[in-house]
Amino acid sequence: MNVIKVSARSRTAAVAGAIAGVIRESQRAEVQAIGAGAVNQAIKAIVIAKGYLEDEGVHVVCDPSFVEVEIDTQERTAVRIVVMPH
Amino acid sequence: MNVIKVSARSRTAAVAGAIAGVIRESQRAEVQAIGAGAVNQAIKAIVIAKGYLEDEGVHVVCDPSFVEVEIDTQERTAVRIVVMPH
């Protein structure tokens, strides 16, 4: 599955559109963020995406977890949030 | 219901313990955070609480939303995350 990577500079509306699009296509989206600014943008985008999907009768919830990812040969802890219908 | 308020300086283990305790007692916890640092601590605490509860066979998911709150007569947008069994 494609992971939607969010940074502190990501525009929430763009990320929200991506999340809603992936949910419509494959029922489940994965969002990944590293760092407080990125996690905040991710959560805001999920709330906005929830609004888009609710207008279509789709109710989603989130399942957050930690994942280790390698960036430039460095191990980092990312927050991965699975968004799925409830 | 009591809302668990999280700040950027909250210790994640303490918040996680509070979330798990409220879920055990009343099946549902509400976590509130304002600002990127606080939202990040809240999500990390929820992931840790998830681990505690999974050990007891309880699987939880999150439902985040925006809420307007008044702090020192100022209107602020908070992220409220409902944590509930799945």
Backbone of each chain as nested JSON, in Angstrom:
{
  "chains": [
    {"id": "A", "residues": [
      {"number": 1, "name": "MET", "atoms": {"N": [0.839, -1.206, 0.0], "CA": [0.0, 0.0, 0.0], "C": [0.87, 1.251, 0.0]}},
      {"number": 2, "name": "ASN", "atoms": {"N": [0.402, 2.28, -0.682], "CA": [1.124, 3.548, -0.624], "C": [0.944, 4.216, 0.732]}},
      {"number": 3, "name": "VAL", "atoms": {"N": [2.04, 4.714, 1.267], "CA": [1.988, 5.437, 2.531], "C": [1.987, 6.931, 2.204]}},
      {"number": 4, "name": "ILE", "atoms": {"N": [1.076, 7.671, 2.804], "CA": [1.023, 9.124, 2.608], "C": [1.96, 9.758, 3.635]}},
      {"number": 5, "name": "LYS", "atoms": {"N": [3.075, 10.294, 3.153], "CA": [4.06, 10.871, 4.072], "C": [3.771, 12.351, 4.28]}},
      {"number": 6, "name": "VAL", "atoms": {"N": [3.699, 12.73, 5.544], "CA": [3.321, 14.097, 5.891], "C": [4.5, 14.765, 6.583]}},
      {"number": 7, "name": "SER", "atoms": {"N": [4.78, 16.006, 6.208], "CA": [5.818, 16.769, 6.896], "C": [5.178, 17.948, 7.618]}},
      {"number": 8, "name": "ALA", "atoms": {"N": [5.984, 18.638, 8.406], "CA": [5.471, 19.806, 9.138], "C": [4.993, 20.897, 8.184]}},
      {"number": 9, "name": "ARG", "atoms": {"N": [5.486, 20.858, 6.95], "CA": [5.114, 21.89, 5.966], "C": [4.013, 21.446, 5.018]}},
      {"number": 10, "name": "SER", "atoms": {"N": [3.558, 20.215, 5.182], "CA": [2.491, 19.724, 4.293], "C": [1.241, 20.582, 4.47]}},
      {"number": 11, "name": "ARG", "atoms": {"N": [0.561, 20.831, 3.376], "CA": [-0.71, 21.553, 3.469], "C": [-1.796, 20.558, 3.869]}},
      {"number": 12, "name": "THR", "atoms": {"N": [-2.526, 20.903, 4.948], "CA": [-3.499, 19.938, 5.465], "C": [-4.59, 19.619, 4.438]}},
      {"number": 13, "name": "ALA", "atoms": {"N": [-5.028, 20.596, 3.663], "CA": [-6.107, 20.339, 2.7], "C": [-5.644, 19.346, 1.635]}},
      {"number": 14, "name": "ALA", "atoms": {"N": [-4.384, 19.473, 1.201], "CA": [-3.851, 18.562, 0.183], "C": [-3.732, 17.148, 0.751]}},
      {"number": 15, "name": "VAL", "atoms": {"N": [-3.237, 17.05, 1.977], "CA": [-3.101, 15.725, 2.604], "C": [-4.49, 15.119, 2.831]}},
      {"number": 16, "name": "ALA", "atoms": {"N": [-5.428, 15.954, 3.263], "CA": [-6.8, 15.465, 3.494], "C": [-7.397, 14.914, 2.208]}},
      {"number": 17, "name": "GLY", "atoms": {"N": [-7.169, 15.608, 1.095], "CA": [-7.68, 15.132, -0.193], "C": [-7.062, 13.794, -0.562]}},
      {"number": 18, "name": "ALA", "atoms": {"N": [-5.762, 13.656, -0.289], "CA": [-5.073, 12.395, -0.597], "C": [-5.635, 11.262, 0.259]}},
      {"number": 19, "name": "ILE", "atoms": {"N": [-5.834, 11.527, 1.555], "CA": [-6.368, 10.491, 2.452], "C": [-7.762, 10.052, 1.98]}},
      {"number": 20, "name": "ALA", "atoms": {"N": [-8.615, 11.043, 1.71], "CA": [-9.989, 10.71, 1.286], "C": [-9.964, 9.921, -0.021]}},
      {"number": 21, "name": "GLY", "atoms": {"N": [-9.076, 10.285, -0.925], "CA": [-8.974, 9.589, -2.21], "C": [-8.556, 8.138, -2.037]}},
      {"number": 22, "name": "VAL", "atoms": {"N": [-7.57, 7.904, -1.173], "CA": [-7.09, 6.535, -0.95], "C": [-8.182, 5.699, -0.263]}},
      {"number": 23, "name": "ILE", "atoms": {"N": [-8.896, 6.302, 0.692], "CA": [-9.982, 5.58, 1.379], "C": [-11.073, 5.185, 0.368]}},
      {"number": 24, "name": "ARG", "atoms": {"N": [-11.409, 6.127, -0.514], "CA": [-12.452, 5.821, -1.511], "C": [-12.023, 4.663, -2.41]}},
      {"number": 25, "name": "GLU", "atoms": {"N": [-10.731, 4.621, -2.741], "CA": [-10.241, 3.59, -3.664], "C": [-9.986, 2.268, -2.981]}},
      {"number": 26, "name": "SER", "atoms": {"N": [-9.381, 2.332, -1.759], "CA": [-8.933, 1.055, -1.191], "C": [-9.345, 0.865, 0.264]}},
      {"number": 27, "name": "GLN", "atoms": {"N": [-10.305, 1.69, 0.746], "CA": [-10.928, 1.491, 2.072], "C": [-10.001, 1.75, 3.246]}},
      {"number": 28, "name": "ARG", "atoms": {"N": [-8.724, 2.044, 2.977], "CA": [-7.787, 2.101, 4.079], "C": [-6.613, 2.96, 3.62]}},
      {"number": 29, "name": "ALA", "atoms": {"N": [-6.231, 3.932, 4.464], "CA": [-5.083, 4.778, 4.114], "C": [-4.068, 4.717, 5.242]}},
      {"number": 30, "name": "GLU", "atoms": {"N": [-2.794, 4.822, 4.878], "CA": [-1.742, 4.883, 5.889], "C": [-1.044, 6.225, 5.779]}},
      {"number": 31, "name": "VAL", "atoms": {"N": [-0.953, 6.919, 6.92], "CA": [-0.328, 8.238, 6.968], "C": [0.904, 8.113, 7.856]}},
      {"number": 32, "name": "GLN", "atoms": {"N": [2.01, 8.668, 7.437], "CA": [3.242, 8.563, 8.238], "C": [3.816, 9.951, 8.506]}},
      {"number": 33, "name": "ALA", "atoms": {"N": [4.223, 10.191, 9.755], "CA": [4.758, 11.5, 10.135], "C": [5.9, 11.322, 11.12]}},
      {"number": 34, "name": "ILE", "atoms": {"N": [6.919, 12.144, 10.972], "CA": [8.052, 12.119, 11.907], "C": [8.198, 13.511, 12.511]}},
      {"number": 35, "name": "GLY", "atoms": {"N": [8.095, 13.601, 13.83], "CA": [8.242, 14.889, 14.498], "C": [6.904, 15.535, 14.802]}},
      {"number": 36, "name": "ALA", "atoms": {"N": [6.921, 16.397, 15.816], "CA": [5.688, 16.988, 16.33], "C": [4.921, 17.781, 15.267]}},
      {"number": 37, "name": "GLY", "atoms": {"N": [5.625, 18.586, 14.483], "CA": [4.957, 19.409, 13.474], "C": [4.264, 18.548, 12.435]}},
      {"number": 38, "name": "ALA", "atoms": {"N": [4.917, 17.459, 12.056], "CA": [4.364, 16.562, 11.043], "C": [3.173, 15.778, 11.597]}},
      {"number": 39, "name": "VAL", "atoms": {"N": [3.294, 15.317, 12.847], "CA": [2.189, 14.565, 13.462], "C": [0.955, 15.467, 13.578]}},
      {"number": 40, "name": "ASN", "atoms": {"N": [1.185, 16.715, 13.954], "CA": [0.081, 17.669, 14.062], "C": [-0.603, 17.889, 12.712]}},
      {"number": 41, "name": "GLN", "atoms": {"N": [0.187, 18.074, 11.653], "CA": [-0.411, 18.261, 10.323], "C": [-1.188, 17.011, 9.911]}},
      {"number": 42, "name": "ALA", "atoms": {"N": [-0.629, 15.844, 10.246], "CA": [-1.297, 14.592, 9.882], "C": [-2.665, 14.481, 10.549]}},
      {"number": 43, "name": "ILE", "atoms": {"N": [-2.707, 14.791, 11.85], "CA": [-3.987, 14.685, 12.582], "C": [-4.994, 15.7, 12.045]}},
      {"number": 44, "name": "LYS", "atoms": {"N": [-4.515, 16.931, 11.78], "CA": [-5.435, 17.938, 11.234], "C": [-5.986, 17.48, 9.877]}},
      {"number": 45, "name": "ALA", "atoms": {"N": [-5.107, 16.914, 9.043], "CA": [-5.532, 16.441, 7.722], "C": [-6.553, 15.304, 7.865]}},
      {"number": 46, "name": "ILE", "atoms": {"N": [-6.339, 14.424, 8.855], "CA": [-7.277, 13.309, 9.053], "C": [-8.649, 13.841, 9.469]}},
      {"number": 47, "name": "VAL", "atoms": {"N": [-8.656, 14.859, 10.345], "CA": [-9.946, 15.44, 10.758], "C": [-10.672, 16.037, 9.544]}},
      {"number": 48, "name": "ILE", "atoms": {"N": [-9.93, 16.725, 8.685], "CA": [-10.542, 17.32, 7.485], "C": [-11.045, 16.211, 6.547]}},
      {"number": 49, "name": "ALA", "atoms": {"N": [-10.228, 15.172, 6.349], "CA": [-10.627, 14.053, 5.481], "C": [-11.888, 13.374, 6.022]}},
      {"number": 50, "name": "LYS", "atoms": {"N": [-11.947, 13.239, 7.367], "CA": [-13.129, 12.665, 8.011], "C": [-14.391, 13.425, 7.614]}},
      {"number": 51, "name": "GLY", "atoms": {"N": [-14.268, 14.764, 7.58], "CA": [-15.399, 15.603, 7.185], "C": [-15.821, 15.34, 5.744]}},
      {"number": 52, "name": "TYR", "atoms": {"N": [-14.838, 15.244, 4.834], "CA": [-15.147, 14.948, 3.416], "C": [-15.901, 13.626, 3.322]}},
      {"number": 53, "name": "LEU", "atoms": {"N": [-15.381, 12.605, 4.03], "CA": [-15.927, 11.248, 3.897], "C": [-17.29, 11.12, 4.574]}},
      {"number": 54, "name": "GLU", "atoms": {"N": [-17.475, 11.874, 5.681], "CA": [-18.776, 11.83, 6.361], "C": [-19.876, 12.361, 5.447]}},
      {"number": 55, "name": "ASP", "atoms": {"N": [-19.52, 13.354, 4.621], "CA": [-20.501, 13.886, 3.67], "C": [-20.947, 12.805, 2.693]}},
      {"number": 56, "name": "GLU", "atoms": {"N": [-20.12, 11.756, 2.54], "CA": [-20.439, 10.652, 1.627], "C": [-20.97, 9.445, 2.41]}},
      {"number": 57, "name": "GLY", "atoms": {"N": [-21.19, 9.631, 3.715], "CA": [-21.731, 8.539, 4.531], "C": [-20.687, 7.552, 5.019]}},
      {"number": 58, "name": "VAL", "atoms": {"N": [-19.413, 7.904, 4.878], "CA": [-18.337, 7.004, 5.309], "C": [-17.739, 7.533, 6.611]}},
      {"number": 59, "name": "HIS", "atoms": {"N": [-17.771, 6.728, 7.665], "CA": [-17.214, 7.132, 8.955], "C": [-15.897, 6.407, 9.17]}},
      {"number": 60, "name": "VAL", "atoms": {"N": [-14.85, 7.169, 9.426], "CA": [-13.536, 6.547, 9.599], "C": [-13.01, 6.763, 11.012]}},
      {"number": 61, "name": "VAL", "atoms": {"N": [-12.136, 5.866, 11.422], "CA": [-11.395, 6.001, 12.675], "C": [-9.913, 5.777, 12.374]}},
      {"number": 62, "name": "CYS", "atoms": {"N": [-9.091, 6.046, 13.376], "CA": [-7.638, 5.967, 13.204], "C": [-7.042, 4.924, 14.13]}},
      {"number": 63, "name": "ASP", "atoms": {"N": [-5.974, 4.323, 13.666], "CA": [-5.218, 3.368, 14.482], "C": [-3.742, 3.772, 14.411]}},
      {"number": 64, "name": "PRO", "atoms": {"N": [-3.262, 4.523, 15.4], "CA": [-1.876, 5.004, 15.357], "C": [-0.901, 3.989, 15.955]}},
      {"number": 65, "name": "SER", "atoms": {"N": [0.301, 3.954, 15.417], "CA": [1.358, 3.09, 15.983], "C": [2.711, 3.718, 15.678]}},
      {"number": 66, "name": "PHE", "atoms": {"N": [3.724, 3.206, 16.345], "CA": [5.089, 3.639, 16.033], "C": [5.687, 2.683, 15.011]}},
      {"number": 67, "name": "VAL", "atoms": {"N": [6.466, 3.212, 14.097], "CA": [7.24, 2.358, 13.186], "C": [8.641, 2.931, 13.078]}},
      {"number": 68, "name": "GLU", "atoms": {"N": [9.608, 2.024, 12.962], "CA": [10.989, 2.46, 12.743], "C": [11.208, 2.61, 11.241]}},
      {"number": 69, "name": "VAL", "atoms": {"N": [11.724, 3.746, 10.851], "CA": [12.012, 3.953, 9.425], "C": [13.457, 4.426, 9.288]}},
      {"number": 70, "name": "GLU", "atoms": {"N": [14.044, 4.156, 8.135], "CA": [15.421, 4.585, 7.906], "C": [15.416, 5.768, 6.954]}},
      {"number": 71, "name": "ILE", "atoms": {"N": [16.009, 6.865, 7.411], "CA": [16.089, 8.064, 6.578], "C": [17.543, 8.514, 6.549]}},
      {"number": 72, "name": "ASP", "atoms": {"N": [18.12, 8.537, 5.34], "CA": [19.546, 8.892, 5.196], "C": [20.433, 8.05, 6.121]}},
      {"number": 73, "name": "THR", "atoms": {"N": [20.202, 6.759, 6.096], "CA": [20.934, 5.772, 6.906], "C": [20.694, 5.918, 8.426]}},
      {"number": 74, "name": "GLN", "atoms": {"N": [19.821, 6.838, 8.835], "CA": [19.508, 6.979, 10.266], "C": [18.162, 6.359, 10.593]}},
      {"number": 75, "name": "GLU", "atoms": {"N": [18.141, 5.632, 11.7], "CA": [16.904, 5.029, 12.194], "C": [16.083, 6.123, 12.884]}},
      {"number": 76, "name": "ARG", "atoms": {"N": [14.838, 6.293, 12.465], "CA": [13.957, 7.269, 13.112], "C": [12.655, 6.579, 13.518]}},
      {"number": 77, "name": "THR", "atoms": {"N": [12.034, 7.09, 14.557], "CA": [10.725, 6.57, 14.946], "C": [9.647, 7.458, 14.34]}},
      {"number": 78, "name": "ALA", "atoms": {"N": [8.829, 6.866, 13.514], "CA": [7.727, 7.595, 12.893], "C": [6.421, 7.19, 13.553]}},
      {"number": 79, "name": "VAL", "atoms": {"N": [5.441, 8.077, 13.446], "CA": [4.077, 7.704, 13.838], "C": [3.35, 7.311, 12.558]}},
      {"number": 80, "name": "ARG", "atoms": {"N": [2.813, 6.092, 12.554], "CA": [2.022, 5.678, 11.401], "C": [0.573, 5.576, 11.842]}},
      {"number": 81, "name": "ILE", "atoms": {"N": [-0.306, 6.204, 11.081], "CA": [-1.721, 6.213, 11.443], "C": [-2.514, 5.569, 10.318]}},
      {"number": 82, "name": "VAL", "atoms": {"N": [-3.122, 4.451, 10.626], "CA": [-4.0, 3.8, 9.652], "C": [-5.385, 4.42, 9.797]}},
      {"number": 83, "name": "VAL", "atoms": {"N": [-5.948, 4.86, 8.682], "CA": [-7.296, 5.437, 8.668], "C": [-8.195, 4.431, 7.945]}},
      {"number": 84, "name": "MET", "atoms": {"N": [-9.275, 4.056, 8.599], "CA": [-10.124, 2.994, 8.023], "C": [-11.58, 3.228, 8.403]}},
      {"number": 85, "name": "PRO", "atoms": {"N": [-12.508, 2.682, 7.625], "CA": [-13.934, 2.851, 7.952], "C": [-14.24, 2.192, 9.294]}},
      {"number": 86, "name": "HIS", "atoms": {"N": [-15.203, 2.752, 9.975], "CA": [-15.603, 2.229, 11.297], "C": [-16.931, 1.519, 11.171]}}
    ]},
    {"id": "B", "residues": [
      {"number": 1, "name": "MET", "atoms": {"N": [-18.111, 13.58, 30.958], "CA": [-16.881, 12.771, 31.018], "C": [-15.687, 13.684, 31.263]}},
      {"number": 2, "name": "ASN", "atoms": {"N": [-14.723, 13.145, 32.009], "CA": [-13.485, 13.885, 32.203], "C": [-12.669, 13.895, 30.921]}},
      {"number": 3, "name": "VAL", "atoms": {"N": [-12.158, 15.065, 30.573], "CA": [-11.295, 15.183, 29.411], "C": [-9.846, 15.177, 29.906]}},
      {"number": 4, "name": "ILE", "atoms": {"N": [-9.007, 14.358, 29.296], "CA": [-7.587, 14.315, 29.656], "C": [-6.876, 15.385, 28.833]}},
      {"number": 5, "name": "LYS", "atoms": {"N": [-6.427, 16.437, 29.51], "CA": [-5.789, 17.546, 28.793], "C": [-4.286, 17.315, 28.718]}},
      {"number": 6, "name": "VAL", "atoms": {"N": [-3.754, 17.395, 27.514], "CA": [-2.345, 17.099, 27.278], "C": [-1.647, 18.37, 26.807]}},
      {"number": 7, "name": "SER", "atoms": {"N": [-0.467, 18.639, 27.377], "CA": [0.329, 19.77, 26.904], "C": [1.605, 19.242, 26.264]}},
      {"number": 8, "name": "ALA", "atoms": {"N": [2.361, 20.153, 25.676], "CA": [3.618, 19.764, 25.021], "C": [4.609, 19.191, 26.036]}},
      {"number": 9, "name": "ARG", "atoms": {"N": [4.414, 19.541, 27.296], "CA": [5.339, 19.073, 28.344], "C": [4.822, 17.86, 29.101]}},
      {"number": 10, "name": "SER", "atoms": {"N": [3.626, 17.392, 28.744], "CA": [3.081, 16.219, 29.44], "C": [3.997, 15.018, 29.22]}},
      {"number": 11, "name": "ARG", "atoms": {"N": [4.159, 14.201, 30.252], "CA": [4.919, 12.962, 30.097], "C": [4.006, 11.922, 29.457]}},
      {"number": 12, "name": "THR", "atoms": {"N": [4.488, 11.338, 28.369], "CA": [3.632, 10.411, 27.622], "C": [3.227, 9.201, 28.467]}},
      {"number": 13, "name": "ALA", "atoms": {"N": [4.141, 8.686, 29.294], "CA": [3.804, 7.487, 30.088], "C": [2.678, 7.794, 31.074]}},
      {"number": 14, "name": "ALA", "atoms": {"N": [2.714, 8.985, 31.672], "CA": [1.669, 9.372, 32.62], "C": [0.325, 9.531, 31.908]}},
      {"number": 15, "name": "VAL", "atoms": {"N": [0.359, 10.178, 30.744], "CA": [-0.897, 10.358, 29.988], "C": [-1.427, 8.993, 29.533]}},
      {"number": 16, "name": "ALA", "atoms": {"N": [-0.508, 8.125, 29.081], "CA": [-0.919, 6.785, 28.634], "C": [-1.604, 6.022, 29.767]}},
      {"number": 17, "name": "GLY", "atoms": {"N": [-1.05, 6.131, 30.965], "CA": [-1.65, 5.461, 32.112], "C": [-3.041, 6.005, 32.396]}},
      {"number": 18, "name": "ALA", "atoms": {"N": [-3.195, 7.322, 32.278], "CA": [-4.509, 7.947, 32.508], "C": [-5.516, 7.474, 31.465]}},
      {"number": 19, "name": "ILE", "atoms": {"N": [-5.086, 7.435, 30.199], "CA": [-5.992, 6.992, 29.125], "C": [-6.429, 5.545, 29.373]}},
      {"number": 20, "name": "ALA", "atoms": {"N": [-5.46, 4.668, 29.658], "CA": [-5.788, 3.254, 29.863], "C": [-6.734, 3.101, 31.061]}},
      {"number": 21, "name": "GLY", "atoms": {"N": [-6.486, 3.883, 32.125], "CA": [-7.34, 3.817, 33.305], "C": [-8.777, 4.217, 32.998]}},
      {"number": 22, "name": "VAL", "atoms": {"N": [-8.934, 5.297, 32.249], "CA": [-10.291, 5.764, 31.911], "C": [-10.995, 4.751, 31.0]}},
      {"number": 23, "name": "ILE", "atoms": {"N": [-10.262, 4.176, 30.051], "CA": [-10.861, 3.168, 29.152], "C": [-11.339, 1.963, 29.981]}},
      {"number": 24, "name": "ARG", "atoms": {"N": [-10.509, 1.529, 30.925], "CA": [-10.889, 0.37, 31.752], "C": [-12.154, 0.664, 32.548]}},
      {"number": 25, "name": "GLU", "atoms": {"N": [-12.273, 1.915, 33.023], "CA": [-13.423, 2.268, 33.865], "C": [-14.671, 2.577, 33.075]}},
      {"number": 26, "name": "SER", "atoms": {"N": [-14.485, 3.329, 31.964], "CA": [-15.7, 3.805, 31.29], "C": [-15.696, 3.563, 29.786]}},
      {"number": 27, "name": "GLN", "atoms": {"N": [-14.801, 2.694, 29.312], "CA": [-14.81, 2.237, 27.917], "C": [-14.442, 3.304, 26.9]}},
      {"number": 28, "name": "ARG", "atoms": {"N": [-14.224, 4.52, 27.332], "CA": [-14.074, 5.586, 26.359], "C": [-13.326, 6.721, 27.038]}},
      {"number": 29, "name": "ALA", "atoms": {"N": [-12.278, 7.225, 26.38], "CA": [-11.522, 8.343, 26.946], "C": [-11.488, 9.487, 25.948]}},
      {"number": 30, "name": "GLU", "atoms": {"N": [-11.461, 10.711, 26.467], "CA": [-11.313, 11.876, 25.595], "C": [-10.033, 12.591, 25.954]}},
      {"number": 31, "name": "VAL", "atoms": {"N": [-9.203, 12.829, 24.931], "CA": [-7.918, 13.48, 25.106], "C": [-7.984, 14.806, 24.352]}},
      {"number": 32, "name": "GLN", "atoms": {"N": [-7.498, 15.879, 24.999], "CA": [-7.551, 17.187, 24.328], "C": [-6.169, 17.823, 24.284]}},
      {"number": 33, "name": "ALA", "atoms": {"N": [-5.805, 18.369, 23.134], "CA": [-4.486, 18.975, 22.958], "C": [-4.598, 20.217, 22.099]}},
      {"number": 34, "name": "ILE", "atoms": {"N": [-3.811, 21.231, 22.469], "CA": [-3.777, 22.472, 21.678], "C": [-2.34, 22.716, 21.264]}},
      {"number": 35, "name": "GLY", "atoms": {"N": [-2.091, 22.786, 19.971], "CA": [-0.747, 23.043, 19.467], "C": [-0.024, 21.76, 19.091]}},
      {"number": 36, "name": "ALA", "atoms": {"N": [0.978, 21.914, 18.204], "CA": [1.661, 20.76, 17.616], "C": [2.344, 19.891, 18.671]}},
      {"number": 37, "name": "GLY", "atoms": {"N": [3.029, 20.508, 19.628], "CA": [3.749, 19.731, 20.632], "C": [2.799, 18.909, 21.483]}},
      {"number": 38, "name": "ALA", "atoms": {"N": [1.663, 19.503, 21.81], "CA": [0.673, 18.802, 22.63], "C": [-0.002, 17.677, 21.846]}},
      {"number": 39, "name": "VAL", "atoms": {"N": [-0.319, 17.936, 20.583], "CA": [-0.96, 16.894, 19.756], "C": [-0.013, 15.71, 19.606]}},
      {"number": 40, "name": "ASN", "atoms": {"N": [1.267, 15.999, 19.412], "CA": [2.272, 14.94, 19.286], "C": [2.359, 14.103, 20.568]}},
      {"number": 41, "name": "GLN", "atoms": {"N": [2.389, 14.761, 21.715], "CA": [2.428, 14.021, 22.991], "C": [1.169, 13.174, 23.153]}},
      {"number": 42, "name": "ALA", "atoms": {"N": [0.038, 13.738, 22.753], "CA": [-1.234, 13.012, 22.885], "C": [-1.207, 11.729, 22.047]}},
      {"number": 43, "name": "ILE", "atoms": {"N": [-0.74, 11.837, 20.81], "CA": [-0.725, 10.657, 19.925], "C": [0.253, 9.622, 20.462]}},
      {"number": 44, "name": "LYS", "atoms": {"N": [1.413, 10.079, 20.914], "CA": [2.387, 9.123, 21.46], "C": [1.796, 8.414, 22.681]}},
      {"number": 45, "name": "ALA", "atoms": {"N": [1.118, 9.171, 23.541], "CA": [0.505, 8.57, 24.731], "C": [-0.571, 7.56, 24.341]}},
      {"number": 46, "name": "ILE", "atoms": {"N": [-1.337, 7.871, 23.302], "CA": [-2.396, 6.947, 22.858], "C": [-1.764, 5.646, 22.35]}},
      {"number": 47, "name": "VAL", "atoms": {"N": [-0.653, 5.758, 21.602], "CA": [0.016, 4.537, 21.11], "C": [0.496, 3.691, 22.295]}},
      {"number": 48, "name": "ILE", "atoms": {"N": [1.051, 4.336, 23.314], "CA": [1.526, 3.603, 24.492], "C": [0.335, 2.963, 25.233]}},
      {"number": 49, "name": "ALA", "atoms": {"N": [-0.751, 3.727, 25.393], "CA": [-1.951, 3.193, 26.063], "C": [-2.509, 2.003, 25.288]}},
      {"number": 50, "name": "LYS", "atoms": {"N": [-2.495, 2.106, 23.968], "CA": [-2.938, 0.991, 23.112], "C": [-2.183, -0.278, 23.458]}},
      {"number": 51, "name": "GLY", "atoms": {"N": [-0.861, -0.141, 23.648], "CA": [-0.04, -1.298, 24.01], "C": [-0.461, -1.892, 25.341]}},
      {"number": 52, "name": "TYR", "atoms": {"N": [-0.691, -1.012, 26.339], "CA": [-1.128, -1.499, 27.652], "C": [-2.426, -2.293, 27.506]}},
      {"number": 53, "name": "LEU", "atoms": {"N": [-3.375, -1.717, 26.774], "CA": [-4.715, -2.313, 26.674], "C": [-4.701, -3.574, 25.822]}},
      {"number": 54, "name": "GLU", "atoms": {"N": [-3.843, -3.612, 24.801], "CA": [-3.751, -4.82, 23.968], "C": [-3.294, -6.013, 24.798]}},
      {"number": 55, "name": "ASP", "atoms": {"N": [-2.417, -5.736, 25.761], "CA": [-1.966, -6.812, 26.652], "C": [-3.139, -7.398, 27.44]}},
      {"number": 56, "name": "GLU", "atoms": {"N": [-4.204, -6.624, 27.576], "CA": [-5.403, -7.081, 28.304], "C": [-6.495, -7.538, 27.332]}},
      {"number": 57, "name": "GLY", "atoms": {"N": [-6.15, -7.594, 26.034], "CA": [-7.117, -8.053, 25.032], "C": [-8.087, -6.985, 24.561]}},
      {"number": 58, "name": "VAL", "atoms": {"N": [-7.795, -5.722, 24.889], "CA": [-8.68, -4.628, 24.481], "C": [-8.03, -3.859, 23.324]}},
      {"number": 59, "name": "HIS", "atoms": {"N": [-8.705, -3.79, 22.196], "CA": [-8.172, -3.069, 21.04], "C": [-8.91, -1.754, 20.878]}},
      {"number": 60, "name": "VAL", "atoms": {"N": [-8.16, -0.665, 20.849], "CA": [-8.815, 0.646, 20.76], "C": [-8.457, 1.35, 19.456]}},
      {"number": 61, "name": "VAL", "atoms": {"N": [-9.346, 2.236, 19.041], "CA": [-9.086, 3.126, 17.909], "C": [-9.4, 4.554, 18.35]}},
      {"number": 62, "name": "CYS", "atoms": {"N": [-9.04, 5.505, 17.494], "CA": [-9.193, 6.925, 17.816], "C": [-10.141, 7.602, 16.852]}},
      {"number": 63, "name": "ASP", "atoms": {"N": [-10.827, 8.599, 17.37], "CA": [-11.697, 9.415, 16.529], "C": [-11.362, 10.883, 16.822]}},
      {"number": 64, "name": "PRO", "atoms": {"N": [-10.515, 11.49, 15.998], "CA": [-10.095, 12.879, 16.264], "C": [-11.068, 13.893, 15.658]}},
      {"number": 65, "name": "SER", "atoms": {"N": [-11.207, 15.017, 16.328], "CA": [-12.025, 16.11, 15.781], "C": [-11.501, 17.435, 16.316]}},
      {"number": 66, "name": "PHE", "atoms": {"N": [-11.967, 18.508, 15.726], "CA": [-11.624, 19.838, 16.238], "C": [-12.709, 20.286, 17.198]}},
      {"number": 67, "name": "VAL", "atoms": {"N": [-12.319, 20.974, 18.254], "CA": [-13.302, 21.609, 19.139], "C": [-12.795, 23.008, 19.478]}},
      {"number": 68, "name": "GLU", "atoms": {"N": [-13.729, 23.926, 19.61], "CA": [-13.375, 25.284, 20.029], "C": [-13.408, 25.326, 21.549]}},
      {"number": 69, "name": "VAL", "atoms": {"N": [-12.333, 25.808, 22.14], "CA": [-12.308, 25.938, 23.595], "C": [-11.904, 27.369, 23.95]}},
      {"number": 70, "name": "GLU", "atoms": {"N": [-12.327, 27.812, 25.14], "CA": [-11.98, 29.163, 25.565], "C": [-10.915, 29.064, 26.64]}},
      {"number": 71, "name": "ILE", "atoms": {"N": [-9.798, 29.712, 26.415], "CA": [-8.705, 29.72, 27.392], "C": [-8.308, 31.171, 27.634]}},
      {"number": 72, "name": "ASP", "atoms": {"N": [-8.437, 31.608, 28.894], "CA": [-8.158, 33.007, 29.243], "C": [-8.922, 33.974, 28.338]}},
      {"number": 73, "name": "THR", "atoms": {"N": [-10.201, 33.712, 28.173], "CA": [-11.12, 34.506, 27.337], "C": [-10.776, 34.477, 25.841]}},
      {"number": 74, "name": "GLN", "atoms": {"N": [-9.784, 33.661, 25.46], "CA": [-9.462, 33.534, 24.024], "C": [-9.997, 32.23, 23.458]}},
      {"number": 75, "name": "GLU", "atoms": {"N": [-10.592, 32.327, 22.271], "CA": [-11.085, 31.138, 21.566], "C": [-9.894, 30.444, 20.911]}},
      {"number": 76, "name": "ARG", "atoms": {"N": [-9.72, 29.152, 21.206], "CA": [-8.649, 28.37, 20.588], "C": [-9.234, 27.114, 19.964]}},
      {"number": 77, "name": "THR", "atoms": {"N": [-8.595, 26.642, 18.916], "CA": [-9.024, 25.373, 18.328], "C": [-8.172, 24.258, 18.905]}},
      {"number": 78, "name": "ALA", "atoms": {"N": [-8.823, 23.331, 19.559], "CA": [-8.134, 22.176, 20.125], "C": [-8.421, 20.954, 19.271]}},
      {"number": 79, "name": "VAL", "atoms": {"N": [-7.52, 19.972, 19.365], "CA": [-7.797, 18.664, 18.774], "C": [-8.316, 17.791, 19.908]}},
      {"number": 80, "name": "ARG", "atoms": {"N": [-9.477, 17.204, 19.721], "CA": [-10.007, 16.277, 20.707], "C": [-10.008, 14.881, 20.085]}},
      {"number": 81, "name": "ILE", "atoms": {"N": [-9.457, 13.953, 20.809], "CA": [-9.345, 12.593, 20.279], "C": [-10.085, 11.651, 21.222]}},
      {"number": 82, "name": "VAL", "atoms": {"N": [-11.15, 11.063, 20.712], "CA": [-11.874, 10.065, 21.493], "C": [-11.194, 8.717, 21.254]}},
      {"number": 83, "name": "VAL", "atoms": {"N": [-10.87, 8.036, 22.347], "CA": [-10.254, 6.708, 22.265], "C": [-11.295, 5.712, 22.743]}},
      {"number": 84, "name": "MET", "atoms": {"N": [-11.549, 4.695, 21.942], "CA": [-12.64, 3.757, 22.271], "C": [-12.314, 2.377, 21.761]}},
      {"number": 85, "name": "PRO", "atoms": {"N": [-12.904, 1.343, 22.368], "CA": [-12.664, -0.019, 21.898], "C": [-13.148, -0.181, 20.463]}},
      {"number": 86, "name": "HIS", "atoms": {"N": [-12.488, -1.062, 19.741], "CA": [-12.833, -1.3, 18.338], "C": [-13.485, -2.656, 18.215]}}
    ]}
  ]
}
